[in-house]
Amino acid sequence: MSATRTGHDPSDGHNPGERHDPPILPGRADPHIHTLASDGTAGIMEILERVELATDLDVIAITDHERIDAALAAQIVAL
């Protein structure tokens, strides 16, 4: 294995300056969920439990109207 002056090793199969994007992985999201803090029908704990146990969602967004407290609380619980 020999490297050039720039540190590029021509035997590694990559060209200098070539972009290597991370792979795009499949996932599912629901970007619009309301809680009881808005006009939804469930609290954050019920929503998080249902998403975890009964769906194949990877990401959710709590999007209550005119307030963010339920979304912030859900974020803390989910961590």
N, C-alpha and C positions, 0 to 999 in steps of 0.2 A: 504494500500500500504506500503510495507516494502522494504527498500533498503539494500543490503549487504554492507559489509565493503568497497567494491570498488565503491559503489555508484550505482551499477546495481540493478534495480528493476525487479525481475523475473516475475512480473505480466504484464510488458509492452509488452511482446511478442517478444522481441529482445534478442538475445544472445550477451554477451560481445565479442568484437572482430569481430563480424559479419559485413561484408561489405554491405553498403547500397548505391549502385550506383544510380545516378539520372536516371529517366526514359529516354529512348531514344525516342525522339519525331520525327515524320516524318517531312521532310523539303525538299525543292528543291533548287538546286544550279546550277549556270553556272560558272565553274571555269576558263573559257577561253574566255574573251571578249577583242577585240581590239577597240581602238578609232581612231579618225582622227590623233592622234599623232603617230600612227603606220600605219598599213595597213587596218584599219577599215573604216566604212562608216558613222559613227556618232560621234558627240562630246559627252562629258560626261553628259551634261545636258539632251540631247536627250535620251541617254542610260538610265540614272537614271529615267527619266519620263516614258519611255516605260516599264522598268522593274516594276516600281511601279503600273502603271495603266493597263498594258496589259498582264502581266504574273502572274504566281503564284510562282515566285522565292522568296526565303527567303534570299539568299546569292549570290553575284556575285564577281568575281575577274577580275579586269582589268589587262590584261597581255600584254601590248604593248611591242614591240621589243626594246631593248637597252635603255629604258628610263622609269622612274617611275612618271614623273610629272603629267600626267593625272590621274593616280591611286591615287596619294596623293591629288590632287584637288577634285576628286570624293569622297574620304573619308571625307574631310572637309565638302563638300556640303551635304553628306548623314547624317552626324551627326546632 
